[in-house]
Amino acid sequence: MMSPTDIIDKYYLENDDLRKVLLSHGLSVAEKALSIAEMHPEMNMDKDFIYEAAILHDLGIFKTDAPDIHCFGKYPYICHGYLGSDILKAENMPLHALVCERHTGVGLSLKYIIEKKLPLPQRDMRPVSFEEQLICFADKFFSKTHPDREKSIDKIRKNLTKYGKSAVNKFDKWCKMFLS
């Protein structure tokens, strides 16, 4: 299995602005997730996996069209999760691939994907394992445009309203699970 650095080197140029966005955001998410994992030894989470998967969770962004973060691909940004997942499956990293696919919002149900006619594969894309849920949760605290600034819980809750009340409820459940 390749290391996260080897994977990133394979798909991103060394001094590229987009690589800096990916790494800065990924490191912020990894640090937040690892600090929470340390507080919960009872969950017996794999910290090495958390670090690697957090660094790689947005790997597919280079294939999307999001010029404000230096992405000039052809796909809508919402596709970055499954695009990154496809890459990591091809690199024989199936568990890391699941994190990519399942981190958008608080995860996307098949019902939601169909109802909203999203340009995504029609399958359930919600985090399952503690590690997947934790990385998805930690990701909500950081944007790619300001990775050094942690968002407040209130701001995250407000941002999640676009995914519906159930998304906010899921985030609130994670707050109780991970922050207490």
N, C-alpha and C positions, 0 to 999 in steps of 0.2 A: 504494500500500500504506500502511495506517495504521501509525503508530508504536506500540510497546508501550504507551506512556502513553495514547494515544488509545483503544486497545483496552480497557485497564483502566478508563479513565474511562467508557467506554460500558456496561460490565457491573458496575462496583462503585461504590458511593457514596463521596463524597470523604473523609469522616472516619469511615468504617465500620471496626469492629474487624477484620472479615474482610479488607478491603483491606490493612490493616496487616500481617496475617498473610501474605497473598499476597506483598506487596512485600518484607517483611523476609526471608522464606524465599527468594524469587526472587533477591534481591540477594546473599544468602550463597552460593547455588549459582552464580550468575554469577561472583562474585569467585573462588571456588575453581576453577571451570572455566577462567576466563581465566588464572589464575596457572599452571595446568597447561599450557594451550595455549602460553604463553610459553616454557615449558621444552622444547617440542617443535616447533621451526620446521620440522623435516623432515616433519611431518604436514601442513603447509600448510593449517591450519584457518582458517576464516572467523571471525575474532574478533567482528566486528559481529553476525553471525548468532548466534554462541554467546551473546553478551550478551542479545540480543532473545529468543531461544528459551528461555534459562534464566529470564528474568523471566516469561515467559508459560507455562512448562511445566505449571503447576498451575491455569491459568485456569478450568478446569471445576469447581473445588471448590465454588463457590457453589450448584451444582445438587445437591450431595450432602448426606447427613444425617450430620454429624459435629459435634455441638454443642460439643464440647470446643475446637474451633477456629472457632466461630461460623458453622458451616455448617448451614443449616436447610432444605435441599432435600429432594427425594423419592427420590433415587437412592442406592444403597449407595456408600460412599466409593470402592471399587475402580473405579467407573465414571468417576471424574473425568478420567482420561486421554483416553478416547474422547469424552467430552462436550466437553472443551476442544478436542480435535481437530476436532470438528464445527463449533464456533464459528469456529475459525481458518480452516477450509476455506471457510466462508461469507464470511469477511472477506478471501478471496483470499490466504491465507498458507499454502499447502499444505506447504511444508517445515517451517515452525514447527509445523503441525498434527501432522506425523509425530513430532516430539519429544514433544508432549503424549501422544500415543497409545502411545509406545514406552518410556516411562520408569518404569513400575511395576515394582518389584523390580529385576531386571536385564533386564527385558523379559519378555513372556509369550508362549510358543509357542502355536500353535493346539492342539497336543496337550494342553498343560497346561490351557488354557481349557476344553476339552471334558472332560478327565478330572475336573477339579475342579468342573465344572458352574457356571462363573462367569457372572454376569449381564452378559456382554460380547459384542460382535459376534464371530462365529466367524471370526477371521482371525489371522494371525501378527502379533504386536505386540512384536517385538524390535528394538532399535536396530541400524541398519546403518552409517551414515556415521560417520566419526571424531567429528564434532560431536555426533551423537545419542548415541553411546556415552559421550563425555566428559560431557555434561550428565547423563545417567542415572547415571554414576559419581559425579559431584560431588554430586548430589542425595542420595545415600546418607549423606553426612556430616552432614546437617542435618535436624532434625525441625521441624515447624511450631510445636510448643509451646515449643521452646528454640532458635530460629534462630541465636542468638549463640554457642551451644556446639557445637563441632565434635565429632562422635563419633569414637571410636577405630576403627581397622581391626578389632580384635577384636570390638568391640560390633556393628559392621556385619555382620561374618561371622556372628555369633550371630543377629542379626535376620533374616538371609537364609535361615537354615536352614528357616524356614516354607515357603519356595519350593522346597526340595529341595537335594540335594548339588550338582546341576548349577548352581544359582544361585550357590552359594558358589564353585564352581570358576570360573565366569565372572567374578565379582568379583575373584578372585585373579589371573586373567589380566589384567584391567584394571589391577590394582595394578602388575603387572610392566610393562605397556604404558605407563601414564601416570605412574608415580611413580619410574621408574628413568631 
